[in-house]
Amino acid sequence: MSEGRQLVAQVREAARRHSASWEALVPSSFRVNLDAEAAEEEAYAEMALAKRALRDHICEVYGISIRELSSLAMP
């Protein structure tokens, strides 16, 4: 598997873990489980690191800035 595909897989897995931790933190519209707060914050931080690694890889491989990369996401 290429480095880029591995980074994408890592972002997807980190996002899955964050989603699960968010569901544990906010199990319903009317309830917040504060016991799950630390796990959610950790999962969010891990997801942010995975996204940054992917962004850095894309910018390095294609020779573009983060600003140029973000402009590609807009119509």
MOZIHU-V946689 format. One record per residue. RES is the residue in one letter. SS is DSSP state (2 for helix, 1 for strand, 0 for the rest). BURIAL is + if it has 9 or more other ideal C-beta (glycine too) atoms within 8 Angstrom, else -. Layout:
res=RES ss=SS burial=BURIAL
res=RES ss=SS burial=BURIAL
This chain:
res=M ss=0 burial=-
res=S ss=0 burial=-
res=E ss=2 burial=-
res=G ss=2 burial=+
res=R ss=2 burial=-
res=Q ss=2 burial=+
res=L ss=2 burial=+
res=V ss=2 burial=+
res=A ss=2 burial=+
res=Q ss=2 burial=+
res=V ss=2 burial=+
res=R ss=2 burial=-
res=E ss=2 burial=+
res=A ss=2 burial=+
res=A ss=2 burial=+
res=R ss=2 burial=-
res=R ss=2 burial=+
res=H ss=2 burial=+
res=S ss=2 burial=-
res=A ss=2 burial=+
res=S ss=2 burial=+
res=W ss=2 burial=+
res=E ss=2 burial=-
res=A ss=2 burial=+
res=L ss=2 burial=+
res=V ss=0 burial=+
res=P ss=0 burial=-
res=S ss=1 burial=-
res=S ss=0 burial=-
res=F ss=0 burial=-
res=R ss=1 burial=-
res=V ss=0 burial=-
res=N ss=0 burial=+
res=L ss=2 burial=-
res=D ss=2 burial=-
res=A ss=2 burial=+
res=E ss=2 burial=+
res=A ss=2 burial=-
res=A ss=2 burial=+
res=E ss=2 burial=+
res=E ss=2 burial=-
res=E ss=2 burial=+
res=A ss=2 burial=+
res=Y ss=2 burial=+
res=A ss=2 burial=-
res=E ss=2 burial=+
res=M ss=2 burial=+
res=A ss=2 burial=-
res=L ss=2 burial=+
res=A ss=2 burial=+
res=K ss=2 burial=+
res=R ss=2 burial=-
res=A ss=2 burial=+
res=L ss=2 burial=+
res=R ss=2 burial=+
res=D ss=2 burial=-
res=H ss=2 burial=+
res=I ss=2 burial=+
res=C ss=2 burial=+
res=E ss=2 burial=-
res=V ss=2 burial=-
res=Y ss=2 burial=-
res=G ss=0 burial=-
res=I ss=0 burial=-
res=S ss=0 burial=-
res=I ss=2 burial=-
res=R ss=2 burial=-
res=E ss=2 burial=-
res=L ss=2 burial=+
res=S ss=2 burial=-
res=S ss=2 burial=-
res=L ss=2 burial=-
res=A ss=0 burial=-
res=M ss=0 burial=-
res=P ss=0 burial=-
